[in-house]
Amino acid sequence: MSETQSIYDFSVPTSSGDQQSLRDYKGKVVLIVNTASKCGFTPQYEGLQRLHDKYSERGLVVVAMPCNQFGAQEPGSNAAVQEFCQLNYGLSFPVMGKIEVNGSGQHPLYAHLTKQAKGLITDSIKWNFTKFLVNRDGQVIERFAPVTKPEAISKNIEELL
Protein backbone atom coordinates (compact mmCIF):
# COMPACT_ATOMS: atom_id res chain seq x y z
CA MET A 1 0.00 0.00 0.00
CA SER A 2 1.59 3.27 -1.04
CA GLU A 3 1.54 6.34 1.18
CA THR A 4 -0.14 8.31 -1.60
CA GLN A 5 -3.21 6.11 -1.40
CA SER A 6 -6.43 7.84 -0.38
CA ILE A 7 -9.93 6.73 0.58
CA TYR A 8 -10.83 7.30 -3.08
CA ASP A 9 -8.99 4.06 -3.90
CA PHE A 10 -11.65 2.02 -2.07
CA SER A 11 -15.21 0.89 -2.57
CA VAL A 12 -17.53 -0.23 0.22
CA PRO A 13 -20.64 -2.40 0.15
CA THR A 14 -23.99 -0.66 0.14
CA SER A 15 -26.93 -2.02 2.09
CA SER A 16 -28.31 -3.49 -1.16
CA GLY A 17 -25.07 -5.39 -1.84
CA ASP A 18 -23.72 -3.10 -4.56
CA GLN A 19 -20.33 -1.40 -4.28
CA GLN A 20 -20.06 2.34 -3.61
CA SER A 21 -16.83 3.95 -4.76
CA LEU A 22 -15.53 6.45 -2.22
CA ARG A 23 -14.26 8.37 -5.25
CA ASP A 24 -17.87 9.66 -5.41
CA TYR A 25 -17.01 11.76 -2.33
CA LYS A 26 -13.97 13.40 -3.93
CA GLY A 27 -13.71 17.04 -2.86
CA LYS A 28 -15.82 16.43 0.27
CA VAL A 29 -14.82 16.22 3.91
CA VAL A 30 -15.77 12.70 5.02
CA LEU A 31 -16.45 11.36 8.50
CA ILE A 32 -16.32 7.54 8.48
CA VAL A 33 -17.79 5.79 11.52
CA ASN A 34 -18.14 2.08 12.32
CA THR A 35 -21.59 1.75 13.84
CA ALA A 36 -23.91 -0.71 15.60
CA SER A 37 -27.60 -0.60 16.44
CA LYS A 38 -27.44 -2.23 19.89
CA CYS A 39 -24.47 -0.39 21.40
CA GLY A 40 -24.29 2.01 24.31
CA PHE A 41 -22.92 4.55 21.82
CA THR A 42 -25.82 4.08 19.35
CA PRO A 43 -27.43 7.39 20.47
CA GLN A 44 -24.44 9.05 18.76
CA TYR A 45 -26.45 8.56 15.56
CA GLU A 46 -28.35 11.69 16.69
CA GLY A 47 -25.15 13.72 16.87
CA LEU A 48 -23.94 12.35 13.56
CA GLN A 49 -27.23 13.39 11.96
CA ARG A 50 -26.85 16.88 13.48
CA LEU A 51 -23.35 17.15 11.97
CA HIS A 52 -24.78 16.06 8.62
CA ASP A 53 -27.60 18.61 8.87
CA LYS A 54 -25.25 21.43 9.86
CA TYR A 55 -22.38 20.83 7.43
CA SER A 56 -23.56 18.78 4.44
CA GLU A 57 -24.26 21.86 2.32
CA ARG A 58 -20.68 23.01 2.99
CA GLY A 59 -19.24 19.66 1.89
CA LEU A 60 -19.38 17.16 4.77
CA VAL A 61 -20.40 13.56 4.15
CA VAL A 62 -20.99 11.26 7.13
CA VAL A 63 -20.62 7.58 6.19
CA ALA A 64 -21.79 4.90 8.63
CA MET A 65 -20.17 1.48 8.30
CA PRO A 66 -22.20 -1.05 10.33
CA CYS A 67 -20.11 -3.75 11.99
CA ASN A 68 -21.02 -6.76 14.14
CA GLN A 69 -17.52 -7.43 15.55
CA PHE A 70 -18.00 -5.85 18.99
CA GLY A 71 -20.30 -7.75 21.33
CA ALA A 72 -22.47 -8.84 18.36
CA GLN A 73 -24.18 -5.44 18.61
CA GLU A 74 -25.18 -5.31 14.93
CA PRO A 75 -26.72 -8.77 14.45
CA GLY A 76 -29.39 -7.92 11.87
CA SER A 77 -29.33 -7.99 8.10
CA ASN A 78 -28.41 -4.91 6.07
CA ALA A 79 -32.14 -4.32 5.54
CA ALA A 80 -32.76 -4.51 9.31
CA VAL A 81 -29.95 -2.02 9.94
CA GLN A 82 -31.46 0.42 7.42
CA GLU A 83 -34.91 0.04 8.96
CA PHE A 84 -33.55 0.60 12.48
CA CYS A 85 -31.65 3.74 11.42
CA GLN A 86 -34.69 5.19 9.66
CA LEU A 87 -37.28 4.35 12.31
CA ASN A 88 -35.19 5.38 15.31
CA TYR A 89 -33.00 8.19 14.00
CA GLY A 90 -34.32 9.27 10.58
CA LEU A 91 -30.80 9.21 9.18
CA SER A 92 -30.29 10.98 5.88
CA PHE A 93 -26.58 10.22 5.46
CA PRO A 94 -25.33 6.96 3.91
CA VAL A 95 -25.49 3.82 6.05
CA MET A 96 -23.53 1.22 4.10
CA GLY A 97 -23.58 -2.56 4.20
CA LYS A 98 -22.02 -4.43 7.10
CA ILE A 99 -18.26 -4.94 7.08
CA GLU A 100 -15.49 -6.16 9.36
CA VAL A 101 -13.10 -3.52 10.68
CA ASN A 102 -10.56 -5.86 12.36
CA GLY A 103 -9.05 -9.30 11.89
CA SER A 104 -8.62 -11.55 8.88
CA GLY A 105 -11.84 -10.26 7.29
CA GLN A 106 -10.89 -6.60 7.77
CA HIS A 107 -12.22 -4.46 4.93
CA PRO A 108 -9.33 -2.90 2.94
CA LEU A 109 -10.68 0.60 3.71
CA TYR A 110 -10.20 -0.07 7.43
CA ALA A 111 -6.69 -1.44 6.85
CA HIS A 112 -5.94 1.92 5.24
CA LEU A 113 -7.72 4.03 7.89
CA THR A 114 -6.01 2.32 10.82
CA LYS A 115 -2.61 2.56 9.13
CA GLN A 116 -3.06 6.29 8.51
CA ALA A 117 -4.49 7.18 11.95
CA LYS A 118 -3.12 4.86 14.58
CA GLY A 119 -4.81 4.02 17.86
CA LEU A 120 -3.40 4.78 21.30
CA ILE A 121 -2.22 1.26 22.13
CA THR A 122 -2.81 -0.76 18.97
CA ASP A 123 -3.99 0.26 15.53
CA SER A 124 -7.04 -2.00 15.64
CA ILE A 125 -10.52 -0.60 16.15
CA LYS A 126 -11.42 -0.95 19.83
CA TRP A 127 -15.22 -0.56 19.64
CA ASN A 128 -18.20 0.76 17.71
CA PHE A 129 -18.37 4.45 16.81
CA THR A 130 -14.65 4.98 16.19
CA LYS A 131 -14.53 7.97 13.85
CA PHE A 132 -12.11 8.90 11.07
CA LEU A 133 -12.06 12.44 9.68
CA VAL A 134 -10.87 12.69 6.07
CA ASN A 135 -10.01 15.90 4.22
CA ARG A 136 -11.16 16.98 0.75
CA ASP A 137 -8.13 15.23 -0.79
CA GLY A 138 -9.13 11.85 0.67
CA GLN A 139 -6.39 11.86 3.32
CA VAL A 140 -7.08 10.71 6.87
CA ILE A 141 -6.59 13.67 9.20
CA GLU A 142 -7.64 12.39 12.60
CA ARG A 143 -9.07 9.42 14.49
CA PHE A 144 -11.55 9.86 17.32
CA ALA A 145 -12.37 7.34 20.05
CA PRO A 146 -15.88 5.89 20.48
CA VAL A 147 -16.39 8.04 23.59
CA THR A 148 -15.84 11.22 21.56
CA LYS A 149 -19.28 12.66 20.90
CA PRO A 150 -19.92 13.81 17.32
CA GLU A 151 -20.52 17.41 18.42
CA ALA A 152 -16.99 17.48 19.89
CA ILE A 153 -15.64 17.08 16.33
CA SER A 154 -17.39 20.20 14.98
CA LYS A 155 -14.28 22.40 15.28
CA ASN A 156 -12.16 19.83 13.44
CA ILE A 157 -14.75 19.58 10.66
CA GLU A 158 -15.00 23.37 10.31
CA GLU A 159 -11.23 23.63 9.92
CA LEU A 160 -11.43 21.30 6.91
CA LEU A 161 -14.48 22.91 5.31
N, C-alpha and C positions, 0 to 999 in steps of 0.2 A: 504494500500500500504506500503510495507516494505521499509526501507531505503536502503536495499541492492539491490533493483530493479534497472535494467539498461534498456537502450533502447532496448536491445536484447530480452526483455520480450514482445515486441510489434510487431504487423504487421500493415502495412498501405496499403490502396488500391492502386493498380496500375491504370494506365489510361485505361486499358482494363477491369477493374473490378475484377481482381484477387487480392489476398492478397500477399504482399511481406513481409517476415519476416526480421526484422532488424538484426536478428541473422546472416544473410548472410554478414553483414558488421563487424562481430567480428574481432578484431585485427586491424581495420582501425580507423583513425581519421575521424569523421563525422561532417559535417556542415549542419544542418537542417534549412531550411528557408521557412517561409510561403510566398507565392508569388502571384502575380496577373498581368495580362497582360495589364491592362488599368490604371496603377498606375503611379504617378510621379516618383516612385522609380524603375519602370520596367527596365530602362536602367542598373540597377545593375546586370541584367542577364549577361551583358558583363563582369563585374568584377568577377562574380561567375564562368563564363566559364574560365577566365584567371587563377583563383585559381585552378580550376580543371586541366587545362593544365599544370600548373607549378608543382603541388604537387601530382597528382593522382598516378604517378609511385612510389612515396615514401609512399603512403598509405592514401591519403585523398579521401573521398567520399563526394561530395556535393549532397544533396537530397532536391529537391524543392517540397514543399507541397502546391499546388494551393488552394486558399481559396477565397470565394466570400462574406465574412462577413464585409468587410470594403468598404463602398461606392459602393457596387455591382460592383467592379472593375475586377471581374473574372466571367462574366456572361455566358460564353460559355460552351459547353460540354467538357468532357475530351479530345475527339478527336480534338475539336477546339483549346484547350489549347496546345496540342502537336503540331498541325500544326503551330500555332502562334510562339511557341518557336523555331521550326525548321526553318521556313521561315525567321524570324526576327533576330534570334540569333545563329542558328546552334548549339544548345546545345547538348553536348554529355554526360552530367551527367543525372541521373534519375530525371524525372519530373513525380511525382506520380499522382494519382487521387485526385479529389477535396475532401477536408475535412473541418470541422469546428474546429477552434482553441479556441473558447470561447463559453460560454453559455451552455444551456442544451444539445446541440448536440456536445459538445467538444469531439474531438477524445481522447481516453485514453492516447495516446502518449503525447499530449499537456498538459493533466492534470499532467503527470509526469514531463515534461520539465519545466512547469511554477512553479511547486512545488520545483524543484531542483535549479532553477535559477530565483529568484524572480525579479519582475520589481521594478522600482523606487518608484512608488506610490501604485500601485496594482499589483497583480501577472498576471492579464489578459494581453493578447496580445493587444497592442495599435493600431497596423497598420500592413500593409503588409511589408514584408522584415525584420521582426524580425529574428535574427539569433541565433542559439544555437550551441556552439562548444562542441563536445563530444570526450572524449579521447578513446584510444584503448581498454579500459576496459568497454566501454559503459556508462561511468559516465559523466554527464553534468558538464562541467568546467566553462563555461561562457556564458552569454547572451549579445547580442549586439542589440542596438536600430536600427530601420529602417534607420535612418540617417547615421549610420556607414557604410561607403563604404566597399565593400569586400576587397579591397587592404589594408585597415587599419587593417585587421585581420591577415595579413601574418605572423607577428612576433608571434602571439599567436599560429597559426597553426604550425609554425616551431618548437616552443618549445615542441609541442606534437609529432611531427614526429621523 
